[in-house]
């Protein structure tokens, strides 16, 4: 597949590092030197005749605002030209599960709501509101637009367990929050499957999450067990907050198999990769 990746994100560069044998991946980014230093192809945005043709445009750029405070579309004119020249190009945007409501709490995990792609988007944070607005802008702009609402994306050298091993506890919180994650390898597999013109699922929205949302208490306890590193905070176990995000379509896009179905397998991969 010929892929144009917008932005120099962790997901995009991981895709290029691990799936380039079967795909042609080029980048359109404001950080060309960074991408070139990683050995990837970069397109000069000022030379539109060099852009070429693509089957998938992968948009990993988070919300960007112009000087007037309005949402903007970096490289919008270039992408508009590409999309108009080939109406079969799929435009795939990586969004966030923050567009779903999250203000829930319970003394029991099982009492938290389960959210999937059929759950109405109703963000209760500013971040989620902006993400949803960007989704709407993209869907209204491009007929072939598809959205992946990703949970917390992690992978080698970018995970909670790696930070704890390095002595970085800056993201440690005492609240027992429920978190939905996905290993970047499985996210890239979803991207390549969902990015096909005939993806095999009848939806334009997929939640990019693994099979097991986990609370902070569960996650920290597992990290402590695996690494032997004591967690320097006591998590409030009386109440768990948040929601459980699942996907009705991810399994089909992954040929019915996650490589990392839960954070446990994924975190072990992050440690093994570092070693």
Secondary structure, DSSP 8 states (H G I E B T S, - for coil): -EEEEES--HHHHHHHHHSTTSSEEEEE-S-HHHHHHTT-EE--TT-GGG----SEEEE----EE-TTS-EE-TTHHHHHHHHHH-TT-EEEEEEEGGGS----EESSGGGS-EE-TTS-----SHHHHHHHHHHHHHHHH-TTEEEEEE-EEEBTTBSHHHHHHTT--TT--SSEEEE-EEEHHHHHHHHHHHTSSS-SSS-SEEEE--S--EEHHHHHHHHHHHH----SS----S-EES-EE--SSHHHHTTT--SS-SHHHHHHHHHHHH-
